[in-house]
Each structure stands twice: as C-alpha cells, then as structure tokens.
Amino acid sequence: MAVTINDIKKLRDMTGAGLSDCKKALIESDNDITKAMELIRKRGQAIAAKREDRQAAQGIAIGKTDGKFAAIIALKCETDFVAKNEKFVNLAKAILDLAMAQKPANLDELNALQMDGKAVSEQITALSGITGEKMELGAYECLNAPSTVVYNHFNGMLSAAVAFNQENVAEDVAKAIAMQVASMNPIKATREQIPQETIDEELRMAIDKTRTEQVNKAVENALKKAGFNPYYCATEEHRDEAIRKGYMTEEQVAEALKLMDETAKQKEANMPEQMIQNIAQGRLNKFYQENVLMEQVYEAGENKETVAQFLAAADKDLKAIDLKRVNLNVD
C-alpha cells in the first residue's frame, strides 16, 4: 500500500517526529500506523541512549501552587533552541500539572507516574528521540503548608517556592518573599533547618580563618617593627624578587624567615581562645544572615529590615517556614 502525504501528516501529528522519519516508518511498517508509531518510539529510545553522556544544561524550570501545595519541576535538554520548542514546553507543563494532581513525594515517584498510558520518563525519552537531544527530568521539589507561593522567573530557568505558617497570606507579601528566594538564594528558611554538620563545618572554618588572621597579623607587625617590608617576605617568589632587585640580601631574607617562624609559633601558643571563639561566632552569625531566609536583609525594602521584620509588619505571627529553589543556570 502506497504511503500518502495524509498518512505521513497523521503520524507526525500523533508522534511529533519529522516528516522523513514518519515516511520511513510507514514504509517499513507497510502503512500500519500502530507499527509505525512503535518503530518511531524504539528509534527515539536508541537516539536517547546514544546521547546519555551528553550534558543537559538548558531547559525550563516552572512551578505552580494550589494554595497549600506547591511544586517545581525542571525539564532539561541540551540547547536553548529545543528548550523553546512548543512540544518541549508543553511536555514540561503537562508534567507539572500531573505533579500538582498526584502530589508525588520525590523525583523517582514523578518519573514513574502514568501520562497518556506511559510513564513520565518514557514520555521524556520519546520526545528526546524526536528532537535528537538528551532530555531528563532534572529536578522536582514540593512543599505542603498552610499556604504556599511560587515565583517563576521570566527567563524560564529559575523557579522559587515558599511555604508560610498561616493561611491567606497577602499575595503581594507572599510574592515578594518568593522573589527574595529567587534573587538571594537562601539555603533554608530558618537556621534550625540547617544541618548540624553544616553548622559545625562553618564554625570550624571560621575558627581556622580567625586563627590564621591573628597569626598573619602578628607576623606582619613583627616584620614591620624589625624594618622588613611584609610584601617582600610573604612568599618565596616575592623574596626572590627582593633579592634580585637589591631590596634585601640573602642574609636579611634568612633573618626575616626566622622572625616569621618564631613569631607564628609564639602567637599560636598564646592565642586568646575566648577572643577566637567570639570572632568565629560572629562569622557564623554572618553565615546565617547571608543564607537563612528569615535572617536575610529584605532586598526590596528601604530600611535594611530583615525578611522576618518585613513579614512581622504584615502580621506579627507570620513566618516563612520552608523554601525550594530550582535554577538551571547552576544545577
């Protein structure tokens, strides 16, 4: 049976495959639409498998909320051209709608949900075969709370969601906090949500940095007092430069090195521990202020108020209790 242009267009509408691929499938299947669709599906799987090691850094990150439940999905591909393709965008929207309806707990559950008779992962693979690009569901995040808000950034690469402890949060207030999450990238809503191991590591680094600064300051002061330029004593390269230019003799370099070593050891042995702890704690507090949503400065404000203060001005008991953020530019 001859393959007609109408048959080809029908198969194309059903699969989204190119005209030449549809014609080839129909010829090989003797114009059997069902068999032709299966051929296209298998070829799509083969193409997707060949591109498995490719990087999918483009795509779309979008979210929705029904008031109490919010979800964000990121469908990823290789190029911006495919990311703007209507079929790709529609698939992402359909997956998000499915997530909103079924409320899966995690990415694996979402990939396994059925969509038009196939698992979500199979639908993605099918479209991957049609476009010839690697595709994957790169992220799925969700929130359940008395109220939630979602902000989708205009470039389609970033979406943020925030959960609140109260119902019926004013729309402008909720959106402002979601935009804060999008722009300032806090890691948690409250400091209590930060893992203890993260806090311990931040404090350890703060202590190490403070100790190093105290030693370096003592060494620099000792060098200056002895008449040496700390810049030309700092590294082997700088010391060689000082000798080459006649700023220091080899004997002076040796004297400076001895002074640096003795001063560092003496300072390390007599470090004021309470002072170190106080400075380190201040650095840890700065970490909270930069990374905890409720403690960040509210960027859209004029008085350098914190997010907590901004929310309290709207309602004294209002708090952000959780957040999710998906950014394809860095993920």
N, C-alpha and C positions, 0 to 999 in steps of 0.2 A: 504494500500500500504506500502510495506516494505521500511524502511529508509536505503539508501545506503551510503557508505562512500563518494561517489562523491557528494551526496546531502549535506552531512554534511560539506565537504570542501567548497562547493559552498556558503553555508550560512555563513560559517566562513569568507570567503573572502569578503563577502558583508557586514558583521556586525563587524568583529573583535572579536566576542565572542569566548569563549573557545569551544573545541570540544564537551565536555559533555553537555554544555548549548545549543549548536546548535542541538545536537541529541535529547535532551529533548523537545526542542521547535518544532522540526519537528514531533516528535511522537504525541505531544499534538495537533498539527495543521493538523494531518493526511497528512503530507508531503506537505502542502501548503506553499510555500516559503514566500509569502506575509504575511500570518497569522503568520508564524514563526518569521519573522522579527518584526512584531508588538508585539509579546509576549516578545521577547528579549528587545525591546525598553521599554516596560512597566516594565519589571523586572529591567532594568537599572535605570529607574526613581525611583523605590521603593528603590533600594540599595542606590542611591544618596541621597534620602530623609532621610534615616536612619542615614547617615553619615554627615548630615548637620551641626551638632555641633562639628565636628572634626576640628582640625587645619590644614590648608593647608599652610605649610611653605616652601615647596620645589617647584620646577617648572622651568620655563625658562622665562627669560626677554630678548626680542630681538627687534631690531629696524631696520628701513630702511629709506632711503631718495631718492626722485626722483630729488633732486636738490633744489627745493623750498619748498616741503612739506616733513616733517619727522614725523614718527610715531613710538611709542614704545608700545608693548603690553607685559603683564606678565600673562602667563597661569600658574596657581598654582595647586599643588597636595600635597599629604601627604608625599611621600617618594622620595628619590633620585632615587630609582630603577625605579619608574614609570616616573620620570622626564626625564630619559634617554631612555625611550621606544620609538621606532620609530614612532608608531601611535600618541603618545602624542606630540612629536616634530613636526611631520608633520601637526598635527592639529594647533599647535601654528603658524607655518609658513603660513598655509592657512588663518588663521585669520588675520595675519599681512598683507598678500597680499590683502585681502579683504579691510582692513582699508586703505591701500595705494590707492586702486582703487576707493573706495566710499568716503573716507575722512570724516568719521563721526565726529561730534563735541565733543562727550563725550562717556563715557563708556556705558551708557544706550543705546545710538544710535547704538554703535557697537554690543552690545549683541542682538539687535533686527534685525540686518541685516540678509538677507537670504543667506544661503550657502547650495548648493545642495538640495534646497527645504525645508530646515529647518532653523530656527533662529540659530544664533551662540550659544546662551545659550542652545538650545536644542541639538546641536551637542556636546557641552561640557558635558551635562547631560548623553547623550548616551554613550560617552566614559567612563564617571565616572562609569556607571553601569557595563561596561565590565571589567574595572580594579578593581572595588571594592573599589576605593578610592574617597574621596571628591575631586572635581575639581571646579575651578572657574576662571573667568577672573578677576584677581586681580587688574589690572591697565591698563589704556590706556591714553597715553599722545601724543600730536601732536603739531607741530609748522608749521607756514606758514611765509616765509620771502624771501627776495631776494636770499638768499642761506642758506642751512642747511647742517649739517653734523651729522652722527650717529657713535658712537663707541660702539661695543658690546664686553664686557669683555669676556675673554676666558672661564671662568667657567660657562657661561650661566646664571648667577644670577644677572647680572648688565648690564644696557644699559644706555647710555647718549646721548643726542642730544643738539645741539647748533644752534642758529639762528644768522645770521650776517646781517649787514645793506647794504652789497654790493653783487653783483653777482660775480661769478667766483673767489671765494676765493681760493688761492693756497691749494691744497689737503693736503700738509704736515702741513701747518699752521692751517687749519681747524681741522684736526685730533688731533693735539697737544692740542688744546683748549678743544675738546671733552674728551680727556684723562684727562685733568686737572679737568673737571667737575666730571668725574668718580672717580678720586682719592681724590679730595679735598672737594667734596660735598658742593659747594656754594648753598645758598638758592635762590638767584636771580642773574641776570646778572648785574644789576645796582642798586645803592642804592635807586634810585627813584621808583623802583618797590617794595620795601619793604613796607608793610602796615604801616600806621602811628601808629596804635595801637601797633605794634611790636616795633617800634622805641621808642614810649612813655614808654613801659614796660622796655625795655633795659636801657633807661635813668634813670627811677625810680630805678631800681635795682642797677645801677651804683652809684647813689646818696646815696642810703641806705648803700651800701657797703663802700663807702668812709667815710660817717659819722661814721659808726661802727669802721672802722680802726682808724680814728682820736681819737675817744673816748678811744679805747683799748690802743693806743699808749700813750695817756696822763696818763691813769691809770697805765700802766706798768712803765712809768718813775717816777710817784709819789711813787709807791711801792718800786722801787729801791732806790730812794732818802731817803725813810724812813727806809731802811735797810731790807726790806722784799724780799724774793725770789718770783717773779711773778708766777713761775710754781706752787708752793705750795699754792698759793692764787686763782688760776684760777677757780677751781670747788670744789664742796662740797667733792667729792671723794679725791681730792688732799689735801684739808685742813685736812680731817680726817687722811690721811696718814702722814701729817706733825706732827699732834698731837701724833699719835701712835708711830712714830719714834723719838719723842722728839725734832724735829726741830723747833716747835712752841708750845707755850702754848695756852690754850683756850682764855686767855686774849689777846694775840697777834693776834690770828685769828680774834677776835671781833674788835680789833683796825684796822686791815688790811681791814676788810669788810667795816667799817665806812669810812675809807680813800678812798676806791674804789668807794663807793656810792657818796661821796661828790665830788670827782674829776670828775666822769662821769657827774654829774648834772652841775657842773661848766663848763665843756668843751662843753656840749650840748647847754648851754645857751649862750656861747660865740664863737660859731662855725663861722669861716670866710667864709661867704656864697659864695663869689666870687671864693675862692680857691676850695671849694667843687664843684662848677659848672665846673671849669676848669678841675679838675681831672676826674670828671664824663664824661665830653665831650671827654676827651682823651680815656676813656674806651669805649665810644660809637664808636669812630673812630676805635678802635681796633676790635670791633664787625664787623664793615664794612669790614675791611681788612681781616678778617677771613671768612666772609660769603658772600661777594659780589664778583662775578667772576672777574669783571674788576679791582677790587682793591686788589685781592689776589696776593701774590708773585707767579710768574710763576715757578712751581716746577722743570721743566726740564731745566730751564735757569741756567746760571753760575754767573750772576751778581746781583741776587736778584731783578731783574726787575719785575714790575707788569705785569699782563696779558695785561692791557691797553698799556703799553710800548712795550711789545712784538708784539702786533698787529700793533701798530703805526710804528714799524720798518719795517713791511711788507708793510704797506700802511698807510700813515698818517691819513686817514679818516676812516680806518677800525675799526669796533666796534662789539662786541658781544652784541646782543640786547635781547636775551631770551635763556632759557635753560630748559631742562627737564631731570630728572634722576629717574630711577626705580631700586631699589635694593631689591631683595627678601630676602637678609640676615637680613634686619631690618624691612621690611614692613609686 
